Amino acid sequence: MNSTDVYDILLVGQMMKDRIILQDETITAPGGAAYYAGLVVKRLGLQAAVITKLAKTDEQMLDEFRDAGISIFPIYDTVTSRVELTYLSEHPDQRTATFPTIAPPFMLSEIPDIRAKIVHLCPLLRGEISLDMLKTFRQRGNLLSVDAQGFMRGKTHEAEMLLVDWEEKTEGLRDVDILK
């Protein structure tokens, strides 16, 4: 499929380089909501497209999408967003998360005009996807889904993850059909 086709779902979110530090090992893997959701949607038999942002030097991270038959529309930047998850014990909720590098937010001018029945916006951090972008997808007549964590997650000056208020939530949620 290409950008003129109508997809079942379009996912918009950054590719991530995850570094997972466990008690006895460290794992590096691709990640991010767009990555995981794209693979699940395809396994459900739906036609998926992903708009994502990453460094050109990390393009091989998209191979799994291509191999699975997922249409990918990369926006290249100088960095790929990274998250470092440190598990402090065997309990999965006892962890810290930092963001050593973050790719710049998506800009409306760089988003290709992809047609899809459903658009799922799955940002990593607040500010990655603007309210104007959310409204643009709504105006295109798409069923609009958003992953709330990416509108409510921020970072400290030390790059640590923190929960923040989505200041535009009242206006933004008016345009949302599905809230994850």
C-alpha positions as CSV (number, residue, x, y, z in Angstrom):
1,M,0.0,0.0,0.0
2,N,1.1,3.6,-0.4
3,S,0.0,7.1,0.8
4,T,-3.0,7.2,-1.7
5,D,-4.5,4.0,-0.3
6,V,-7.0,4.0,2.6
7,Y,-5.6,2.1,5.6
8,D,-7.5,0.6,8.5
9,I,-5.4,2.5,11.0
10,L,-2.7,5.1,10.9
11,L,-0.4,5.3,14.0
12,V,1.5,8.5,14.7
13,G,4.3,8.3,17.2
14,Q,8.1,8.2,17.6
15,M,10.2,5.1,17.3
16,M,12.1,4.5,20.5
17,K,15.4,2.9,21.4
18,D,14.6,1.3,24.8
19,R,17.4,0.4,27.2
20,I,16.0,-1.9,29.9
21,I,18.1,-2.4,32.9
22,L,17.1,-5.4,34.9
23,Q,18.7,-7.0,38.0
24,D,21.1,-9.2,36.1
25,E,21.1,-7.9,32.5
26,T,20.6,-5.0,30.2
27,I,18.5,-5.2,27.1
28,T,18.4,-2.8,24.2
29,A,15.3,-3.0,21.9
30,P,13.0,-1.0,19.7
31,G,10.0,0.5,21.4
32,G,7.3,3.1,21.6
33,A,3.6,2.9,21.4
34,A,3.6,3.2,17.6
35,Y,6.0,0.3,17.3
36,Y,4.0,-2.1,19.5
37,A,0.6,-1.0,18.3
38,G,1.7,-1.3,14.7
39,L,2.8,-4.9,15.1
40,V,-0.4,-5.8,17.0
41,V,-2.7,-4.2,14.4
42,K,-1.0,-6.0,11.6
43,R,-1.3,-9.3,13.4
44,L,-5.0,-8.7,13.7
45,G,-5.1,-8.7,9.9
46,L,-5.6,-4.9,9.5
47,Q,-3.9,-2.7,7.0
48,A,-1.6,-0.4,9.1
49,A,0.5,2.6,8.4
50,V,2.9,4.3,10.7
51,I,4.2,7.9,10.7
52,T,7.2,8.0,12.9
53,K,10.3,10.1,13.6
54,L,13.9,8.8,14.0
55,A,17.5,9.4,13.0
56,K,18.3,8.2,9.5
57,T,21.2,6.2,11.0
58,D,18.6,4.1,12.9
59,E,16.5,3.3,9.8
60,Q,17.1,-0.4,10.3
61,M,14.7,-0.2,13.3
62,L,11.9,0.0,10.6
63,D,12.8,-3.3,9.1
64,E,10.5,-5.3,11.3
65,F,7.6,-3.1,10.1
66,R,8.6,-3.6,6.5
67,D,9.0,-7.3,6.9
68,A,5.5,-7.5,8.4
69,G,4.0,-5.6,5.5
70,I,3.3,-2.4,7.5
71,S,3.5,0.8,5.5
72,I,6.0,3.1,7.1
73,F,6.3,6.8,6.5
74,P,9.5,7.9,8.4
75,I,10.4,11.5,9.2
76,Y,14.1,11.6,9.6
77,D,15.8,13.8,12.2
78,T,19.2,14.0,13.8
79,V,18.3,11.8,16.8
80,T,16.0,8.9,17.8
81,S,14.2,9.2,21.0
82,R,15.6,6.9,23.8
83,V,14.2,5.8,27.1
84,E,16.1,4.1,29.8
85,L,14.0,1.9,32.2
86,T,15.7,0.8,35.3
87,Y,13.9,-1.9,37.3
88,L,14.8,-1.5,41.0
89,S,13.5,-4.9,42.0
90,E,11.7,-7.9,40.4
91,H,8.4,-6.0,40.9
92,P,7.6,-4.4,37.5
93,D,6.1,-1.2,39.0
94,Q,9.3,-0.4,40.9
95,R,11.2,1.3,38.1
96,T,12.6,4.6,37.0
97,A,12.4,6.0,33.5
98,T,14.7,8.6,31.9
99,F,14.8,10.1,28.4
100,P,18.5,10.6,27.4
101,T,17.5,11.9,24.0
102,I,14.2,13.1,22.6
103,A,13.5,13.7,18.9
104,P,11.8,17.1,18.2
105,P,7.9,17.2,18.1
106,F,6.1,16.3,14.9
107,M,5.3,19.4,12.8
108,L,2.1,19.6,10.7
109,S,4.1,20.5,7.6
110,E,6.0,17.2,7.8
111,I,3.0,14.9,8.2
112,P,2.1,13.2,4.9
113,D,-1.6,13.1,3.9
114,I,-2.4,9.5,4.7
115,R,-6.0,8.3,4.5
116,A,-7.1,5.9,7.2
117,K,-10.4,4.9,8.8
118,I,-8.8,5.4,12.3
119,V,-6.0,7.6,13.3
120,H,-4.3,6.7,16.6
121,L,-2.0,9.4,18.0
122,C,0.5,7.9,20.4
123,P,3.1,10.4,21.5
124,L,5.9,9.7,23.9
125,L,5.8,13.0,25.7
126,R,3.5,16.0,26.0
127,G,4.2,18.4,23.2
128,E,5.2,15.8,20.7
129,I,1.8,16.1,19.0
130,S,0.2,19.5,19.1
131,L,-3.5,20.3,19.6
132,D,-3.5,21.7,16.1
133,M,-2.3,18.4,14.7
134,L,-5.0,16.6,16.7
135,K,-7.6,18.9,15.3
136,T,-6.3,18.5,11.7
137,F,-6.8,14.7,11.9
138,R,-10.3,15.3,13.3
139,Q,-11.1,17.7,10.4
140,R,-10.1,15.0,7.9
141,G,-13.0,13.0,9.2
142,N,-11.0,10.2,10.7
143,L,-12.2,8.3,13.8
144,L,-9.7,9.7,16.2
145,S,-8.0,7.7,19.0
146,V,-5.4,9.0,21.4
147,D,-3.0,7.4,23.9
148,A,-3.4,9.6,26.9
149,Q,-0.1,8.8,28.4
150,G,1.7,10.7,25.7
151,F,-0.3,13.8,26.5
152,M,0.3,13.5,30.2
153,R,3.9,12.4,30.4
154,G,6.7,14.9,30.8
155,K,10.3,15.0,31.9
156,T,12.4,16.9,34.5
157,H,15.5,18.9,33.6
158,E,17.4,15.7,34.6
159,A,15.4,13.8,31.9
160,E,13.4,11.8,34.5
161,M,9.8,10.9,33.6
162,L,7.0,12.6,35.4
163,L,3.2,12.9,35.2
164,V,2.0,16.3,34.0
165,D,-1.4,17.8,33.4
166,W,-2.6,17.9,29.8
167,E,-3.4,21.6,29.9
168,E,-5.5,21.5,26.7
169,K,-7.4,18.4,27.7
170,T,-10.8,20.0,27.7
171,E,-10.4,21.3,24.2
172,G,-8.5,18.3,22.9
173,L,-10.8,15.6,24.3
174,R,-13.8,17.1,22.5
175,D,-12.3,15.9,19.2
176,V,-11.4,12.4,20.5
177,D,-13.5,9.3,19.8
178,I,-11.4,6.7,21.6
179,L,-9.2,7.4,24.6
180,K,-6.7,4.8,25.6
